Amino acid sequence: MEPTHPLVADYVLAHSTQPDELLRELVAETREATGGAAGMQISHDEGALLTLLTRLVGARKAVEVGVFTGYSSICIARGLADGGRLLACDVSEEWTAVARRYWERAGVADRVELALAPALETLRALPTEPELDIAFIDADKASYPAYYEEIVPRLRPGGLVVLDNVFLGGRVLDPAFTGPSHLAMRGLNELIATDPRVEAVMLPVRDGVTIARKR
């Protein structure tokens, strides 16, 4: 199932703020270096959305769960207010080595702290005070509910959590798919829609993006 018609998707890409040359180079290198895994990289309309949301909330404290080669990190870091910091969580030294190079080239390396460890460990070690301005989740799908539950209490009122791939290629819409990732994402989507802690909207952007704002 195609969540978004290809013609609509192409039109959206063409009419969103375009990526600069550095981001285009990162996309090309990611395709060459990671092969089929390159599909894990966000598209440039999502990147533009992340930068915009980060700027709109005046974010100074941000968290990213799932770095890959660093495209989304750059987009978030570019949107941070002066003195802002992004905690970027991942477990792959190979892929984040690419990210580190591009953070340097983008001039945002001083705003990004890379945590190479299981993300749940990193999140649970954060202060429990509600002080995060924005968080982006784009990692192993079966763990999304756990990431969400660690992040929401740490968001300040008005803070955002953004979740990618909430459609799982349309498979969350089909009850025939009952794998761990499908069940976890389906359950989390239902939870967020009724979670009294947040107000949320699910957008048909790429593979589905949910934006939830802490009340």
One Martini backbone bead per residue (centre of mass of N, CA, C, O) as a GRO file, in nm:
protein
  215
    1MET     BB    1   0.094   0.037   0.024
    2GLU     BB    2   0.041   0.378  -0.064
    3PRO     BB    3   0.005   0.645   0.134
    4THR     BB    4   0.128   0.814  -0.112
    5HIS     BB    5   0.101   0.945  -0.394
    6PRO     BB    6   0.351   0.994  -0.613
    7LEU     BB    7   0.252   1.269  -0.727
    8VAL     BB    8   0.221   1.403  -0.452
    9ALA     BB    9   0.505   1.358  -0.345
   10ASP     BB   10   0.650   1.517  -0.571
   11TYR     BB   11   0.503   1.786  -0.524
   12VAL     BB   12   0.595   1.828  -0.235
   13LEU     BB   13   0.898   1.833  -0.291
   14ALA     BB   14   0.884   2.078  -0.500
   15HIS     BB   15   0.715   2.263  -0.255
   16SER     BB   16   0.966   2.264  -0.080
   17THR     BB   17   1.226   2.327   0.078
   18GLN     BB   18   1.537   2.303  -0.037
   19PRO     BB   19   1.818   2.146  -0.046
   20ASP     BB   20   2.131   2.166  -0.008
   21GLU     BB   21   2.431   2.057  -0.115
   22LEU     BB   22   2.506   1.897   0.138
   23LEU     BB   23   2.247   1.721   0.153
   24ARG     BB   24   2.283   1.598  -0.127
   25GLU     BB   25   2.550   1.459  -0.064
   26LEU     BB   26   2.444   1.283   0.166
   27VAL     BB   27   2.245   1.124  -0.001
   28ALA     BB   28   2.450   1.005  -0.201
   29GLU     BB   29   2.635   0.865   0.007
   30THR     BB   30   2.422   0.689   0.137
   31ARG     BB   31   2.351   0.524  -0.113
   32GLU     BB   32   2.643   0.417  -0.162
   33ALA     BB   33   2.712   0.305   0.140
   34THR     BB   34   2.410   0.148   0.220
   35GLY     BB   35   2.206   0.104   0.012
   36GLY     BB   36   1.911  -0.021   0.120
   37ALA     BB   37   1.934   0.164   0.386
   38ALA     BB   38   1.861   0.452   0.262
   39GLY     BB   39   1.549   0.445   0.345
   40MET     BB   40   1.608   0.572   0.641
   41GLN     BB   41   1.610   0.835   0.513
   42ILE     BB   42   1.497   1.129   0.505
   43SER     BB   43   1.322   1.357   0.354
   44HIS     BB   44   1.320   1.693   0.263
   45ASP     BB   45   1.038   1.757   0.380
   46GLU     BB   46   1.100   1.654   0.663
   47GLY     BB   47   1.340   1.834   0.716
   48ALA     BB   48   1.185   2.100   0.693
   49LEU     BB   49   0.990   2.037   0.923
   50LEU     BB   50   1.197   2.013   1.152
   51THR     BB   51   1.312   2.296   1.134
   52LEU     BB   52   1.046   2.447   1.174
   53LEU     BB   53   0.964   2.327   1.450
   54THR     BB   54   1.218   2.409   1.604
   55ARG     BB   55   1.173   2.714   1.559
   56LEU     BB   56   0.878   2.748   1.669
   57VAL     BB   57   0.978   2.649   1.976
   58GLY     BB   58   1.263   2.750   2.049
   59ALA     BB   59   1.487   2.541   2.060
   60ARG     BB   60   1.744   2.407   2.307
   61LYS     BB   61   1.621   2.109   2.363
   62ALA     BB   62   1.723   1.806   2.201
   63VAL     BB   63   1.603   1.487   2.059
   64GLU     BB   64   1.742   1.189   1.901
   65VAL     BB   65   1.610   0.878   1.765
   66GLY     BB   66   1.801   0.821   1.523
   67VAL     BB   67   2.056   0.900   1.289
   68PHE     BB   68   2.243   0.762   1.102
   69THR     BB   69   2.380   1.005   0.867
   70GLY     BB   70   2.245   1.306   0.971
   71TYR     BB   71   2.010   1.466   0.841
   72SER     BB   72   1.815   1.528   1.081
   73SER     BB   73   2.024   1.661   1.262
   74ILE     BB   74   2.075   1.906   1.086
   75CYS     BB   75   1.784   2.012   1.080
   76ILE     BB   76   1.762   2.057   1.384
   77ALA     BB   77   2.022   2.223   1.443
   78ARG     BB   78   1.938   2.464   1.251
   79GLY     BB   79   1.674   2.532   1.446
   80LEU     BB   80   1.821   2.626   1.679
   81ALA     BB   81   1.881   2.809   1.922
   82ASP     BB   82   2.086   2.981   2.085
   83GLY     BB   83   2.265   2.728   2.254
   84GLY     BB   84   2.172   2.479   2.139
   85ARG     BB   85   2.090   2.117   2.184
   86LEU     BB   86   2.173   1.785   2.057
   87LEU     BB   87   2.065   1.458   2.127
   88ALA     BB   88   2.220   1.176   1.972
   89CYS     BB   89   2.082   0.851   1.909
   90ASP     BB   90   2.295   0.554   1.879
   91VAL     BB   91   2.471   0.230   1.761
   92SER     BB   92   2.631   0.332   1.499
   93GLU     BB   93   2.950   0.391   1.401
   94GLU     BB   94   2.941   0.390   1.094
   95TRP     BB   95   2.706   0.593   1.034
   96THR     BB   96   2.799   0.825   1.239
   97ALA     BB   97   3.058   0.894   1.087
   98VAL     BB   98   2.913   1.042   0.866
   99ALA     BB   99   2.765   1.245   1.041
  100ARG     BB  100   3.011   1.388   1.161
  101ARG     BB  101   3.117   1.509   0.897
  102TYR     BB  102   2.853   1.673   0.832
  103TRP     BB  103   2.843   1.843   1.086
  104GLU     BB  104   3.102   1.991   1.027
  105ARG     BB  105   3.025   2.105   0.745
  106ALA     BB  106   2.753   2.246   0.867
  107GLY     BB  107   2.828   2.381   1.157
  108VAL     BB  108   2.693   2.169   1.411
  109ALA     BB  109   2.883   2.006   1.607
  110ASP     BB  110   2.848   2.199   1.868
  111ARG     BB  111   2.522   2.096   1.892
  112VAL     BB  112   2.620   1.788   1.900
  113GLU     BB  113   2.541   1.488   2.088
  114LEU     BB  114   2.676   1.171   2.091
  115ALA     BB  115   2.503   0.856   2.168
  116LEU     BB  116   2.661   0.539   2.200
  117ALA     BB  117   2.366   0.374   2.266
  118PRO     BB  118   2.107   0.267   2.396
  119ALA     BB  119   1.842   0.478   2.403
  120LEU     BB  120   1.707   0.398   2.671
  121GLU     BB  121   1.952   0.457   2.846
  122THR     BB  122   1.980   0.755   2.773
  123LEU     BB  123   1.694   0.850   2.854
  124ARG     BB  124   1.699   0.740   3.156
  125ALA     BB  125   1.953   0.944   3.225
  126LEU     BB  126   1.782   1.172   3.223
  127PRO     BB  127   1.630   1.412   3.337
  128THR     BB  128   1.295   1.441   3.476
  129GLU     BB  129   1.256   1.705   3.383
  130PRO     BB  130   1.057   1.937   3.199
  131GLU     BB  131   1.292   2.041   2.922
  132LEU     BB  132   1.205   1.958   2.653
  133ASP     BB  133   1.128   2.076   2.320
  134ILE     BB  134   1.238   1.834   2.126
  135ALA     BB  135   1.150   1.521   1.951
  136PHE     BB  136   1.294   1.245   1.756
  137ILE     BB  137   1.153   0.945   1.606
  138ASP     BB  138   1.390   0.705   1.419
  139ALA     BB  139   1.372   0.374   1.476
  140ASP     BB  140   1.299   0.109   1.631
  141LYS     BB  141   0.968   0.024   1.624
  142ALA     BB  142   0.919  -0.161   1.880
  143SER     BB  143   1.036   0.092   2.072
  144TYR     BB  144   0.848   0.339   2.061
  145PRO     BB  145   0.684   0.324   2.326
  146ALA     BB  146   0.932   0.359   2.511
  147TYR     BB  147   1.031   0.628   2.406
  148TYR     BB  148   0.775   0.790   2.454
  149GLU     BB  149   0.765   0.741   2.771
  150GLU     BB  150   1.039   0.894   2.821
  151ILE     BB  151   0.975   1.174   2.681
  152VAL     BB  152   0.707   1.310   2.771
  153PRO     BB  153   0.788   1.383   3.073
  154ARG     BB  154   1.041   1.570   2.947
  155LEU     BB  155   0.849   1.765   2.841
  156ARG     BB  156   0.752   2.061   2.794
  157PRO     BB  157   0.524   2.274   2.777
  158GLY     BB  158   0.488   2.269   2.421
  159GLY     BB  159   0.629   2.032   2.345
  160LEU     BB  160   0.778   1.801   2.107
  161VAL     BB  161   0.682   1.497   1.933
  162VAL     BB  162   0.835   1.314   1.663
  163LEU     BB  163   0.706   1.059   1.437
  164ASP     BB  164   0.818   0.811   1.232
  165ASN     BB  165   0.664   0.562   1.050
  166VAL     BB  166   0.340   0.517   1.133
  167PHE     BB  167   0.264   0.317   0.876
  168LEU     BB  168   0.454   0.100   0.767
  169GLY     BB  169   0.370   0.099   0.458
  170GLY     BB  170   0.053   0.041   0.560
  171ARG     BB  171   0.048  -0.203   0.775
  172VAL     BB  172  -0.120  -0.074   1.013
  173LEU     BB  173  -0.397  -0.097   0.840
  174ASP     BB  174  -0.335  -0.416   0.850
  175PRO     BB  175  -0.429  -0.687   1.051
  176ALA     BB  176  -0.242  -0.909   0.915
  177PHE     BB  177  -0.023  -0.753   1.061
  178THR     BB  178   0.173  -0.914   1.354
  179GLY     BB  179   0.421  -0.790   1.422
  180PRO     BB  180   0.598  -0.622   1.651
  181SER     BB  181   0.594  -0.350   1.497
  182HIS     BB  182   0.294  -0.340   1.429
  183LEU     BB  183   0.181  -0.357   1.718
  184ALA     BB  184   0.335  -0.118   1.839
  185MET     BB  185   0.237   0.104   1.642
  186ARG     BB  186  -0.065   0.063   1.668
  187GLY     BB  187  -0.078   0.113   1.974
  188LEU     BB  188   0.053   0.397   1.975
  189ASN     BB  189  -0.147   0.540   1.794
  190GLU     BB  190  -0.383   0.500   1.989
  191LEU     BB  191  -0.263   0.637   2.236
  192ILE     BB  192  -0.207   0.924   2.126
  193ALA     BB  193  -0.510   0.991   2.050
  194THR     BB  194  -0.577   0.953   2.393
  195ASP     BB  195  -0.363   1.128   2.524
  196PRO     BB  196  -0.383   1.365   2.784
  197ARG     BB  197  -0.081   1.491   2.751
  198VAL     BB  198  -0.174   1.538   2.447
  199GLU     BB  199  -0.161   1.684   2.122
  200ALA     BB  200  -0.253   1.544   1.794
  201VAL     BB  201  -0.103   1.468   1.464
  202MET     BB  202  -0.156   1.290   1.161
  203LEU     BB  203   0.055   1.265   0.875
  204PRO     BB  204   0.076   1.214   0.511
  205VAL     BB  205   0.401   1.187   0.535
  206ARG     BB  206   0.507   0.966   0.365
  207ASP     BB  207   0.520   0.724   0.637
  208GLY     BB  208   0.432   0.897   0.852
  209VAL     BB  209   0.349   1.171   1.081
  210THR     BB  210   0.379   1.253   1.423
  211ILE     BB  211   0.243   1.527   1.623
  212ALA     BB  212   0.319   1.606   1.965
  213ARG     BB  213   0.178   1.808   2.228
  214LYS     BB  214   0.237   1.930   2.525
  215ARG     BB  215   0.014   2.038   2.779
   0.00000   0.00000   0.00000
